[in-house]
Amino acid sequence: MTPTTCLLIGAPVDSGKRRRGCLMGPDAYRTAGLAESLSDLGHAVVDLGNCAPAPHDQDHPNSPAYALNETIGWTAALSDAAETAMTRGFPLFLGGDHSLSAGSVRGVANHAAREGRPLFVLWLDAHTDFHTPKSSASGNLHGTPVAYFAGRDGFDGFPTVENPVPEENICMIGLRSVDAAEHEALAATRIHCHDMREIDEHGIAKPLNAFLAKVAAANGLLHVSLDVDFLNPSVAPAVGTTVPGGATVREAHLVMELLHDSGLLTSMDLVELNPFLDERGRTAKLMVDLAASALGRRVFDRTTRSFS
């Protein structure tokens, strides 16, 4: 990968669910050596510190959607931060729960629209996060960001999505926890959904390479959102939404290496890390290693051999 300027943007969002702890995520990534890992690869690294939510109304304790106004504040702030950062380099959003992606993707989409290029989103997650605040039974808004940036109705009070990501430009890999309402909603869309059974049967490279080919053909920008629960909880326990049967370490590194090889990656989220649930930082370190793989770390430089 050509050396670039990596912009670390802390997003200590903890409003998307009731279980606390993700607000410690950005500093855990820093402690695990994210900046140093990227610098070792030849990238310039600028740590922009942590964002804070935009001013917002106080949340009512009995609201069906948990911390709705606070999440709206985070969405506005992170959208502005993303839009600005895209003009300066490669932004990495250090979460924070997955509701942060409502803001990061909205901002990146606005930048893509100004550049006259389509935005594509690769969603690496056990969940589809395709609820709206009105359809979510739990009221936890970390289950809603894809619906938001895809332009679904039901996000009253949130910043308007002027440039929704087209459904066919969204690819989800690693799914294994999708409720009936999300399944029904997704069935009516053109979103590419790949669950772990498909991965088990055909491998993880096949759907990813097909999606990357679409991005390349369209000269698109590519935003990747990596949730800790994409990984199997035996290797990444520091997440409040563990679902057995996730990606292995090797599968996850393969995804990141293929992303790097494609040269298409333009922005990235690292989300749902809850250091309170970690074991001596093992999850934070694995997420840092995966980010490094996406940005150029590899075991071998695979030169073409000649047998003549």
Salt bridges, closest charged atoms under 4 A:
ASP14 OD1 - LYS17 NZ 2.53
ASP14 OD2 - ARG20 NE 3.06
ASP27 OD1 - ARG30 NH1 2.87
ASP47 OD2 - ARG30 NE 2.68
GLU83 OE2 - ARG114 NH1 2.42
ASP125 OD2 - HIS98 ND1 3.06
ASP125 OD1 - HIS127 ND1 3.39
ASP129 OD2 - HIS98 ND1 3.33
ASP156 OD2 - LYS134 NZ 3.60
GLU162 OE1 - ARG106 NH2 3.04
GLU167 OE1 - ARG190 NE 3.77
GLU168 OE1 - ARG190 NH2 3.44
ASP179 OD2 - HIS131 NE2 2.60
GLU182 OE1 - HIS131 NE2 3.91
GLU198 OE2 - HIS194 ND1 2.90
GLU201 OE2 - ARG197 NE 2.87
GLU201 OE1 - HIS202 NE2 3.76
ASP227 OD2 - HIS98 ND1 3.01
ASP229 OD2 - HIS127 ND1 3.06
GLU257 OE1 - ARG250 NH2 2.68
ASP261 OD1 - HIS260 ND1 3.39
ASP261 OD1 - ARG298 NH1 3.66
ASP269 OD2 - HIS223 NE2 2.81
GLU272 OE2 - HIS142 ND1 2.86
GLU279 OE1 - ARG282 NH1 2.85
ASP289 OD1 - LYS285 NZ 2.90
ASP289 OD1 - ARG297 NH1 3.03
